[in-house]
Amino acid sequence: MSLSRRKALSLIGGGTILAATASAAGFVTTRKPGRAIAPWELAGGYQDARMNALSFALLAPNPHNLQPWQVRLQGQNALSLFHDPSRRLPETDPFDRQIVIGLGCFLEQMTLAAGAAGHTVDLELFPDGEGGPVAHAVFREGAKGDPLAAHILDRRSCKEPFSDRPVPAALANELELIADIYTEAPLVAALRKLTFEAWMVEVLTPRTMQESVELMRMGKAEINANPDGIDLGGPFLESLMLAGVLTREAMGDPDSSGFRQGIDIYREMLNATPAYAVLTTAGNSRLDQIDAGRRWLRLNLTTTRMGLSLHPVSQALQEYPEMKNHYDAAHAMLASGGHTVQMLGRLGYGPQTPRTPRWPLEAKLTRA
C-alpha cells in the first residue's frame, strides 16, 4: 500500500509547502528505490518451475503490503507455503482473516503463473490443520494456461480518485461471474458513506492508526532496506523528510491541520467511486478465506484486462470492537443468510499507479 504525493502532503499539513530541493536533477534521478521494485523485473527469470511461479506469486496483493508468505521448497517438484508469524496486523486484523485472504491471492497467482509456463499445480490446503503449512503444492508438467496470467505484471490496487465515467453494464455483468457488483446510485452512495465512516474509525483509534504509522517506509533508503508496508518515497516527499516536515509523528497526529486536510482528501477519493465490488462466502473458515483471496486475485486481474481499476476499502469488515457497528452495517447491506463479507472494493476508471516494493524471492524461502 502506498500514498500518492497529494495524499501524503495533505497528511503533513501541506498545501503551502514548496520543496525546492526536489527540482535538482541529481536528487530527482536518484530517488527511485530500484532494489525494492527489482522483483517485478526479475519475475519469470527462473529455470526451476516452482521458483518461476513464485517469482510472480510474490507480486500478489496483500494487506498493508506485509507479504506474509514463507515458502519451503521440497524435493524436485513440491513446496509448502507458510504464514510468516511475524507478519500480522493484530490491531486491525486480530483473527488474521485479511492475512489469509492475502495468502489466497498468492496461491492463485502462483497457480496462474505455473499454468502459463505449462505446469499444473496440485494444491492441498492446510494439510496438517491450521497450525501447519497453509498449503502443500506439487508441480506437474502439462497445463493449458489461463489468459488472466498475461495481466499479472500490469495489476495494481489503485488508491486514487476514479473518473466519473460509469462502469459499463456489459463489464459489470461479466464481473458478476466473480463478485457482486453494485452500480445503483443509492447503494453506491450508502457504501461511500459507510467506507468513509469506517476509515475514520481506523484513523481516529490510536492503536489502529499507529499500526499503519509503524509500517511506513519513508524515503528510498528505508524502502530499499524494508521493501514492504506503506512506502512513502520520491523526490518531493524526500525533500520534505530532509526538511523535517514529513515525520511519522505528524502523520499520526489527529490535531494537525494536515491530518484534517487528509480527511477531506480521503472523502473526495471515496466520493469519486462509481461502483463497488463485493466478495462474500457462505462461511468464514480458513478455507473460505483462501477461496476469497483466490477470487479477489482473479477479480483484480479481470478488471486489469478490462482497463478498470480496483481498490480494496475493507475497513468496515475489520473485526475489532470499535468497528463493530460498521461491520454489522456492512453485513446487513451486502450479505444474507449468515454469509460473511470478505472483501469490499472500489471499482471504476483510475489513473496508472506505480509498482509497489517487494522482498526478493530468495528472502522468502525457508529451510526445514
Wavefront OBJ file of the C-alpha trace (Angstrom):
o trace
v 0.000 0.000 0.000
v 1.370 3.437 -0.908
v 0.250 7.052 -0.618
v 0.222 9.461 -3.514
v 2.159 12.722 -3.215
v -1.178 14.543 -2.967
v -2.478 12.419 -0.089
v 0.780 12.426 1.820
v 1.112 16.193 1.503
v -2.340 16.614 2.993
v -1.441 14.433 5.935
v 1.545 16.548 6.890
v -0.130 19.932 6.843
v 0.863 20.762 3.294
v -0.728 22.964 0.703
v 1.706 25.842 1.149
v 4.932 23.865 1.383
v 7.329 24.149 -1.522
v 10.041 21.523 -1.887
v 12.604 23.481 -3.825
v 15.309 20.897 -3.450
v 13.148 18.399 -5.314
v 13.821 20.293 -8.526
v 17.505 19.435 -8.506
v 18.107 16.960 -11.309
v 20.603 14.887 -9.371
v 18.228 14.497 -6.457
v 15.295 13.558 -8.694
v 17.181 10.924 -10.639
v 18.458 9.123 -7.548
v 15.197 8.735 -5.621
v 13.815 5.658 -7.344
v 14.079 2.637 -4.970
v 15.419 0.336 -7.649
v 16.242 -2.569 -5.359
v 12.740 -2.593 -3.861
v 10.967 -2.851 -7.206
v 13.504 -5.159 -8.853
v 11.388 -8.308 -8.209
v 8.900 -7.036 -10.810
v 11.641 -7.097 -13.429
v 13.014 -10.455 -12.272
v 9.650 -12.263 -12.444
v 9.762 -15.153 -14.871
v 13.539 -15.405 -14.974
v 13.994 -18.749 -13.165
v 14.598 -22.201 -14.644
v 13.004 -24.099 -11.753
v 9.239 -24.226 -12.437
v 8.449 -23.573 -8.781
v 10.781 -20.594 -8.471
v 9.448 -19.189 -11.714
v 5.842 -19.371 -10.500
v 6.789 -17.996 -7.082
v 8.542 -15.017 -8.678
v 5.129 -13.945 -9.976
v 3.201 -15.026 -6.882
v 5.105 -12.633 -4.622
v 3.669 -9.730 -6.642
v 0.145 -10.565 -5.434
v -1.949 -8.033 -3.494
v -1.924 -8.398 0.282
v -2.959 -6.292 3.294
v -0.650 -3.351 4.026
v 1.857 -4.979 1.645
v 3.075 -7.142 4.530
v 3.942 -10.019 2.156
v 3.118 -12.598 4.853
v 4.377 -15.630 2.957
v 7.215 -18.052 3.577
v 7.962 -20.922 1.186
v 9.856 -24.145 1.712
v 10.959 -25.996 -1.431
v 10.673 -29.772 -1.130
v 12.247 -32.362 -3.407
v 12.308 -31.569 -7.110
v 8.706 -30.529 -7.726
v 6.944 -29.614 -4.480
v 6.741 -26.787 -1.967
v 4.901 -25.762 1.175
v 3.522 -22.300 1.856
v 3.554 -20.951 5.419
v 2.236 -17.833 7.103
v 5.156 -15.841 8.460
v 4.063 -15.304 12.094
v 5.985 -12.030 12.271
v 3.739 -10.612 9.542
v 0.467 -9.802 11.268
v -1.881 -6.866 11.832
v -3.007 -7.632 15.378
v -4.934 -4.373 15.863
v -6.940 -4.190 12.634
v -6.918 -7.893 11.725
v -6.845 -9.692 15.083
v -8.023 -13.033 13.669
v -5.675 -12.938 10.627
v -8.642 -13.111 8.267
v -7.240 -10.495 5.891
v -3.784 -12.052 6.072
v -5.184 -15.414 4.980
v -7.029 -13.733 2.118
v -3.668 -12.325 1.016
v -2.204 -15.838 1.098
v -5.091 -16.960 -1.115
v -4.121 -14.238 -3.612
v -0.554 -15.578 -3.530
v -1.672 -19.155 -4.237
v -3.885 -18.148 -7.147
v -1.176 -16.037 -8.752
v 1.332 -18.866 -8.314
v -1.064 -21.302 -9.972
v -1.770 -18.938 -12.875
v 1.932 -18.304 -13.451
v 2.680 -22.027 -13.362
v -0.054 -22.685 -15.907
v 1.329 -20.034 -18.237
v 4.649 -21.921 -18.178
v 2.977 -25.274 -18.877
v 2.660 -26.711 -15.379
v -0.322 -27.757 -13.311
v -0.283 -27.303 -9.537
v -1.957 -29.802 -7.227
v -2.826 -27.914 -4.041
v -3.652 -29.378 -0.644
v -4.800 -26.658 1.752
v -3.901 -26.838 5.450
v -2.657 -30.455 5.156
v -1.715 -30.576 8.860
v -4.532 -28.371 10.144
v -4.388 -24.663 10.867
v -1.170 -24.872 12.868
v 0.892 -26.172 9.940
v 1.501 -25.064 6.380
v -1.171 -23.067 4.602
v -0.765 -25.243 1.525
v 1.291 -28.040 0.022
v 1.793 -27.804 -3.733
v 3.064 -30.335 -6.272
v 4.042 -29.104 -9.742
v 3.459 -31.359 -12.731
v 4.124 -30.847 -16.413
v 1.236 -30.274 -18.766
v -1.247 -27.433 -18.482
v -3.335 -25.095 -20.572
v -2.595 -21.551 -19.491
v -5.239 -19.147 -18.243
v -5.331 -15.853 -20.215
v -5.519 -13.912 -16.945
v -1.843 -14.671 -16.323
v -0.922 -12.190 -19.043
v -2.085 -9.330 -16.810
v -0.086 -10.129 -13.659
v 2.615 -7.516 -14.255
v 0.050 -4.797 -15.032
v -2.132 -5.387 -11.968
v -2.316 -2.656 -9.338
v -4.518 -1.634 -6.412
v -5.416 1.930 -7.419
v -5.750 4.200 -4.385
v -6.599 7.366 -6.304
v -9.866 9.124 -7.254
v -11.644 7.497 -10.170
v -13.130 9.383 -13.096
v -16.865 9.985 -13.292
v -17.112 7.518 -16.164
v -19.591 4.779 -15.178
v -18.718 1.104 -15.287
v -20.428 -0.241 -18.432
v -23.255 -2.683 -17.809
v -21.628 -5.286 -20.041
v -18.433 -5.259 -17.958
v -20.350 -5.269 -14.681
v -22.326 -8.290 -15.864
v -19.124 -10.129 -16.769
v -17.593 -9.333 -13.377
v -20.710 -10.726 -11.692
v -19.299 -14.172 -12.504
v -16.664 -13.489 -9.830
v -18.143 -10.942 -7.411
v -21.245 -8.950 -6.575
v -21.074 -5.659 -8.459
v -23.033 -2.629 -7.273
v -23.629 0.282 -9.651
v -27.028 1.528 -8.455
v -26.724 5.132 -7.286
v -28.498 4.805 -3.900
v -26.444 1.794 -2.796
v -23.206 3.286 -4.136
v -23.908 6.427 -2.098
v -24.569 4.344 1.010
v -21.314 2.442 0.516
v -19.360 5.662 0.075
v -20.715 6.832 3.413
v -20.026 3.500 5.123
v -16.460 3.175 3.833
v -15.601 6.737 4.841
v -17.035 6.373 8.338
v -15.222 3.050 8.813
v -11.950 4.592 7.670
v -12.477 7.393 10.186
v -12.821 4.826 12.971
v -9.490 3.291 11.976
v -7.558 6.572 11.784
v -9.072 8.040 14.954
v -8.476 4.911 17.051
v -4.904 5.465 18.275
v -3.738 1.862 18.304
v -5.082 1.051 14.814
v -3.664 4.246 13.329
v -0.309 3.579 14.986
v -0.242 0.138 13.377
v -0.170 1.829 9.973
v 2.304 4.511 11.025
v 4.762 1.861 12.180
v 4.576 0.225 8.756
v 5.503 3.400 6.876
v 8.771 3.238 4.927
v 9.967 6.802 4.490
v 12.352 7.512 1.644
v 14.473 5.482 -0.718
v 16.829 4.080 1.911
v 14.043 2.767 4.147
v 12.060 1.392 1.196
v 15.071 -0.459 -0.180
v 16.003 -1.758 3.261
v 12.447 -2.903 4.076
v 10.502 -3.259 0.800
v 7.124 -3.856 2.411
v 4.486 -1.878 4.301
v 3.379 1.611 3.234
v 6.019 3.187 1.023
v 6.498 6.973 1.035
v 9.160 7.964 -1.458
v 10.063 10.090 -4.438
v 11.940 13.396 -4.725
v 9.105 15.610 -3.441
v 8.351 13.623 -0.305
v 12.012 13.011 0.448
v 12.733 16.748 0.300
v 10.061 17.208 2.965
v 11.689 14.488 5.061
v 15.060 16.210 4.805
v 13.428 19.457 5.933
v 11.924 17.680 8.947
v 8.383 18.414 7.785
v 7.336 14.865 6.889
v 7.614 12.717 10.013
v 5.835 9.727 11.475
v 4.786 11.864 14.411
v 2.999 14.362 12.162
v 1.225 11.598 10.294
v -0.190 10.170 13.500
v -1.360 13.496 14.960
v -5.146 13.934 14.532
v -4.924 17.507 15.850
v -2.802 18.767 12.983
v -4.293 20.803 10.156
v -2.713 18.402 7.685
v -4.471 15.453 9.250
v -7.822 17.234 8.892
v -6.986 18.120 5.305
v -6.170 14.473 4.697
v -9.647 13.527 5.872
v -11.137 15.839 3.238
v -8.965 14.324 0.522
v -9.830 10.763 1.507
v -13.518 11.668 1.437
v -13.011 13.166 -2.024
v -11.375 9.935 -3.205
v -14.222 7.780 -1.915
v -16.786 10.093 -3.458
v -15.070 9.552 -6.824
v -16.315 5.968 -6.930
v -18.933 4.876 -9.480
v -19.231 1.230 -8.402
v -18.258 -1.344 -5.790
v -17.228 -4.999 -5.913
v -18.013 -7.348 -3.030
v -16.912 -10.894 -2.251
v -18.910 -12.994 0.198
v -18.615 -16.578 1.398
v -21.183 -18.864 2.978
v -18.880 -19.435 5.959
v -15.793 -17.846 7.450
v -13.389 -20.754 7.743
v -9.759 -20.573 6.689
v -10.760 -22.409 3.502
v -13.401 -19.760 2.844
v -10.808 -17.028 3.349
v -8.330 -18.685 0.976
v -11.112 -19.009 -1.590
v -11.957 -15.322 -1.182
v -8.315 -14.412 -1.805
v -8.139 -16.518 -4.940
v -11.320 -14.926 -6.235
v -10.103 -11.412 -5.368
v -6.921 -12.006 -7.339
v -8.923 -13.181 -10.348
v -11.218 -10.190 -9.984
v -8.226 -7.831 -9.869
v -6.678 -9.398 -12.972
v -10.007 -9.345 -14.797
v -10.527 -5.666 -14.048
v -6.964 -5.050 -15.257
v -7.784 -6.794 -18.535
v -10.883 -4.601 -18.897
v -8.976 -1.383 -18.224
v -10.776 -0.894 -14.908
v -9.235 -0.060 -11.536
v -9.888 -1.856 -8.240
v -9.089 -0.620 -4.734
v -9.895 -2.563 -1.555
v -11.641 -0.459 1.102
v -12.390 -3.161 3.639
v -12.044 -1.215 6.897
v -15.731 -1.858 7.647
v -15.004 -5.595 7.570
v -12.343 -5.467 10.280
v -13.077 -7.323 13.489
v -12.120 -5.168 16.452
v -14.569 -3.661 18.959
v -14.593 -0.066 17.728
v -15.561 -1.246 14.220
v -18.476 -3.469 15.236
v -21.278 -1.102 14.233
v -19.839 -0.650 10.756
v -19.101 -4.364 10.447
v -22.743 -5.111 11.247
v -23.938 -2.444 8.813
v -21.785 -3.843 6.002
v -23.170 -7.322 6.536
v -26.751 -6.103 6.749
v -26.242 -4.247 3.466
v -24.161 -6.754 1.486
v -24.696 -10.280 2.856
v -27.630 -12.515 3.596
v -28.303 -15.804 5.319
v -25.349 -15.532 7.665
v -22.797 -15.113 4.872
v -19.526 -13.276 5.540
v -18.396 -10.270 3.534
v -14.726 -10.988 2.880
v -13.739 -8.129 0.535
v -15.156 -4.742 -0.405
v -13.556 -2.675 -3.138
v -13.988 0.498 -5.146
v -14.421 -0.100 -8.867
v -14.040 2.386 -11.714
v -11.594 4.035 -14.084
v -8.491 5.310 -12.320
v -5.020 6.586 -13.274
v -1.991 4.386 -13.711
v -0.120 3.840 -10.448
v 3.462 2.655 -9.852
v 4.640 -0.776 -8.842
v 4.861 -1.441 -5.129
v 8.010 -2.681 -3.378
v 8.582 -6.375 -2.834
v 11.093 -8.519 -0.987
v 13.180 -10.639 -3.381
v 12.067 -14.222 -3.767
v 15.162 -15.574 -2.049
v 14.280 -13.655 1.114
v 11.009 -15.582 1.324
v 12.476 -19.081 1.115
v 12.969 -21.060 4.325
v 14.675 -24.318 5.204
v 13.145 -27.194 7.148
l 1 2 3 4 5 6 7 8 9 10 11 12 13 14 15 16 17 18 19 20 21 22 23 24 25 26 27 28 29 30 31 32 33 34 35 36 37 38 39 40 41 42 43 44 45 46 47 48 49 50 51 52 53 54 55 56 57 58 59 60 61 62 63 64 65 66 67 68 69 70 71 72 73 74 75 76 77 78 79 80 81 82 83 84 85 86 87 88 89 90 91 92 93 94 95 96 97 98 99 100 101 102 103 104 105 106 107 108 109 110 111 112 113 114 115 116 117 118 119 120 121 122 123 124 125 126 127 128 129 130 131 132 133 134 135 136 137 138 139 140 141 142 143 144 145 146 147 148 149 150 151 152 153 154 155 156 157 158 159 160 161 162 163 164 165 166 167 168 169 170 171 172 173 174 175 176 177 178 179 180 181 182 183 184 185 186 187 188 189 190 191 192 193 194 195 196 197 198 199 200 201 202 203 204 205 206 207 208 209 210 211 212 213 214 215 216 217 218 219 220 221 222 223 224 225 226 227 228 229 230 231 232 233 234 235 236 237 238 239 240 241 242 243 244 245 246 247 248 249 250 251 252 253 254 255 256 257 258 259 260 261 262 263 264 265 266 267 268 269 270 271 272 273 274 275 276 277 278 279 280 281 282 283 284 285 286 287 288 289 290 291 292 293 294 295 296 297 298 299 300 301 302 303 304 305 306 307 308 309 310 311 312 313 314 315 316 317 318 319 320 321 322 323 324 325 326 327 328 329 330 331 332 333 334 335 336 337 338 339 340 341 342 343 344 345 346 347 348 349 350 351 352 353 354 355 356 357 358 359 360 361 362 363 364 365 366 367 368
